[in-house]
Amino acid sequence: MVETSLSVENWVAVSQMFGLTDLVDEVNGSTTSTSTPVLLSSFLHHGQLTVVASDNQGTLFTNPTDLSARITFIPDVNGRWFIERPRPIDQAESEILELDSQGSEEWANVATVDSYRPLGAILFRRESWDDNTYKKVGTQITKGLDPGENIYLVCNFYREGYEVPGNVNLATNLYSSNSDSITVWWFLEVDQEEPTRGEFTVKATSGRLFTNNFDRTLTFYFVAEGTWQIFPTGQLIEYIGYTAMYTEAAATYLLPGAPAGCVLVGRGETIKVETGDSGLDGDDLVPLNDQRSWSLDPGETILFVANGDLSHATKHEDGQDGDIDWTFEKHSGEIAVKWTVVEVS
């Protein structure tokens, strides 16, 4: 299968569907689009498949979950395949049509898999449907699938074994002689009561816990944005930029050497404020910018906290279970963290 990157046009389509945003790089003062993966979404699975014009049966897709799901298929807008159209018997040269995944209405005819759909268009068919029942995928299509249900995506090319009229020059083996294909991305969203994406805030003074409240192991993706203050001088630190100018954090910071004020994440529920305390220290924490995906077992909790100055940390005992809680004095503000489920184990 040929790996194809999401084009700008495809990314726009995906971002409109799921409320995503594109990434940009600042280069010499100008903003340029980057090649970027999907960051935020409500789907639990995503991937790509290839539809081959020479495959009369089409490309099989199976709902990989044991839940009812909505599947969105988005063909590559830059994908092309070349198809020979029927020509009069007295015409010597073949005419090769360069078509995209939406096909050509002009050349729809009885020789195609679906004579009512454009030649070269990608079609959607359920395994449970009659063989002659299709839907056009177009720029994108969303369909509900039962657990384990099979569907097919097929190029609306010529039907295998079609009896060619006497006044038309058309080989009966065109399917087997064609090798062109188009990539289609798919996005799966599971119907369930629990949300598969959300947002929470992390205070610079105290951090925030995040727990996997689902009944299965999931991989979560996190993106943070906003500003908070961690310096006594009142400077605001913008998280998004992972500001390199503040990497000279001294040994008193929670994770020395990492940018001051960056978001840290670790598997646990508290931090070590002093030697001998229980909880997470620098060896147990990683900047969110370096690890955005976290696989969590059911009920597992991770901690989000600012890379703050431990010399400004005040600890106190929690009356419930004796664990140490803390407050970063002279720190203020909060940032937002968006999360989404990207994989189910």
N, C-alpha and C positions, 0 to 999 in steps of 0.2 A: 504494500500500500504506500502510495506517495504521500509524505507528510507535507501539509500545506499550512502556511501561517494565515491567521485571520487577517484579511485585508482591512483597510480603513473603512470601507463601506460595510463589511460584515460586522466590524466592531461597533459601528453606529447602530446597526440593527439590534445587536445584542444589548447594547447599553440602553436603548429605548425600551426594550422588553423588561429588563431586570433593574433598571435604575442605576446602571453602572456609570463610572466615569473613566475617561481615558487618562493615561499617564503622559506627562510631557517632560522633556529635558530642557534645561536652560543652556543654550550654547551661544557664547558670545553675545549675550543679551537678547537672543531671539528664542522663541518657543517652537519646538519641533515635536511632532508626534513620534512616539516610540513604538516598536513592535512589542506588544504587551499581552500577557495572558488575561483571562477573565479573573477579576479580583473579587467582586461581590456578587452574590446571586442567591436565589432561593431554591436552586436545584440541588439534589443530592448526588447526582452523577452527571458527567459530561464526557464527550469524546467525539470521534469523527469516524466516518465510514466512506467508502468509495463506491459510486454507482458507475458500472461499466456498461457502455452502449452495446457491447456484444453479448451481454448476458440477458437472454430473453426472459428468465425467471425473476430477475431483479436481485437486489442485495437484501439479505435477511437482517432484520433487527428484532431483538427479543427484549421485552421489559425484564431487566435483570433482577428486579426486586420481588418480594412476596407481598407487595402492596399495590393498590390501584395507583396509577401515576399519569401525569400529563407529560407528553414528550413533544418538544419543539424541534423541528428539523429546519436548518438554515443552509441552503446550498451556497457554495462559494460564488460570489457575484462575478469573479474573474475567470471562472471555469468555462471551458469551451470544449466541444467535440465536433467532429467533421462528419457529416452524413450525406450520402449520395441520395439524391431525390429521384423518383421515377421520371423517365424521359421518354418521349415518343420513339418508336422503333426506328424511325428514319434519322434520328439525331445521333451523330457519331460520337461526340464527346460527352462524357458524364459531367454533370454539374454538382460540385461538392459545396454543400452549405455549411458555413461556420455558424454554429448555434450555441447559445448559452443554456442554462438550466430551465429557462422559461419557454424555450422552443420558438417555433414560428407558426402562427395561425395560418399563414398563407399556404403552407404545405401539409396541413392536416388532411388526411384522406383515409380511405377504407383499408389501405395496406398496413396501417400502423396498429400497434397494440390497442390503442383507444382512438377510434376514428373521430371522436368528438373533441379530442385534445390536441394541442399543437405538436407538430413533429419535433422531436428532440427535447420535449419538456420532461422533467422528472415527475413521475407519478407515484402516488401512495396507494397501496392496496393491503387490506387486512387478509390474513390467511383464511379467515372464516368467510370472506366474501366470495361471491361468484367471480370466476376468473375474468369476466368482462367488466367488473366494477372497479373504477379508479377515481382518485381525486388528484387534481393538479397541486403540486407542492408550492409552486410560485416562488416568491422571495423567501417565504417561510410558512410553515403550517404547524399547528399545535393540535394533537389528538390525545384523547384519553385511552390508556391501555390497561387491560386487566393484568393481574400478576402472571408473569410468564407468557403473555400473549405475543404472537409473532406477527410482524408486518413486513412488507417488501417495498423497496424503492426501486423503480425501474425506469429506464429511458424509453420514451415513447418512440421506439424505432419500429422497423417493419416486423410484422408477425412471422415467426418461423413457420415455414411450410406454406406461406401464402401463395395461392394460385395466381400467377401473373397474367393479366389480360394480354391478348394477342397484340394489341397496339402499343404496349408499354415494354420498354427494355429495362428489366429489373431482375437482378440475380436473386435466387431464393436463399442464398447463404450469406446475405449481407450481415446478419448478426454475427456469424462466426468469423467474418473477415474484418470486423471493426474492433479496434483496440483502445479507443479513446475513453476517458472517464472524467467524472467530476466529483470533487470532494464535498461531502455534506457534514456539517457539524450538528450534533444532537445534544439537547439539554433536557434533563429529566427532573421533574418536580413531583415529590410524593405528596399525596393527599393525606394529611394527618392533622390532629388537633394542635399538636405542639408546633410553634413557629420554627422555621429552619434558618431564620436570620433575625438579627436584632441589633440593639445598641445599648451601651451602658457608659457611665462616666467613671473616671479614675481621678480621685483627689490627690493633689500633690502632697498633702499632709498625711494621708493614711493608706493609699492604695485601694485595691478592689479585688474581691474574690470572684471567680467565674467557675461554675459547676456544670458538668454535663448531666442534665436532668432527664435525658432520654434513657430508654431501657436497653440500649445497645451501644457498642463502641463506635464513636464518630470522630471524624477529622474536621476540626474547625479552622477557619481562616480569619485572621484579625487584621484590621487596618485602623490606625489611630490618626487623629488630627486635632489640632487646637494648640493653645499656648498655656503655660503655667509658669509661676515664678518660683525659683529655687535658690536665688541669691539674695543675701541681705541688702544688696545695692538696689534691688527692685527690678532687675532685668527680667524680661519675659523671654522664655525659651520656646521656640516653635518646634514642635516635635517632628512635623512632616519632613523637614529638611535634614533631620538627623545631624544637627549642626556640628560640623567638624571643628570649629574654632574653640569648642569647649571640651576637647578630648584630653586636656591636661589636668583632668580631675585628680585630686590628691588621694592619698591613701585613706583619707577619712570618708571618701564617698563609698556608697554601697558596692559599686562595681568599679574599682579604680581602672583608669585607662579608657573606659567607655565614655561617650559624650555625656556631660553633665545634663541632667534633665531628660534623658531619653527614657522610654518606657522599658522596664525590665519585666521578664516573665519567668516564673519557676513553678515547679510542682510542689505545692505546699500551701500553708495558710498563714504564715507569719515570717518575720525576718529576725535575724540575730542582731540585736542592737549592741550588745557587749559580749566580750569573750565569755564563753560558758553558757550563753543563752541557747535555747533550742530554737530551731527555725532555719530559714534559708540565709546563706551568705553569698558573697560574690561568685564562689565556685558552683553554686546551685542555680544561678540566674543567667539569663541570656537576653541581649537587647531584642525587642520585638522586631526591629528592623532586620535582624539577622535570621530570625525564625518566626515566620508568621503562621505556619500551619502546625497545629497541635492535635495529636490523636489522644482522646480521653476515653477511658473506660466509664461505664455507667456509674454516676455518683462521684467521679474523680474531680478534684478541684485544683485550679491553678491560680497563682497570685500575680496581679499586675501592680507594679509599684514604680515610682519615679526613681531614677538614679540620683538620690538625694545625698546630702551631707550628713553622715552619721553623728558628727559633732553637734548637730542641731536636733538630734533625735531624743525624744523623751519617752521612756518606756513605763508601762504600768501593768499590773497583773489583772487578768480577766477573772472576775469572780465566779464564772461558770465552770471553767475547766483548768484554770491555772496557766493557760498559754499566755505568752507575752504579746501584748499589743503595743503599739507605738504611735507617736505623733512626730512628724517633722516640723519643728518650730521654724519660723521665718520662711516657710514655704507656703504658697497659696495658689489658688486657681485649680482648674481641672481640665482634662482633655476627654474627648469622646472616642470610644472604641467601637467600631462596627464589626459584627461577627456574622459568619454564615457557615452552614454545614456544606462541605464539599465532597465528603465521601462517607459511605456507610460500610462498616466492617462486618 
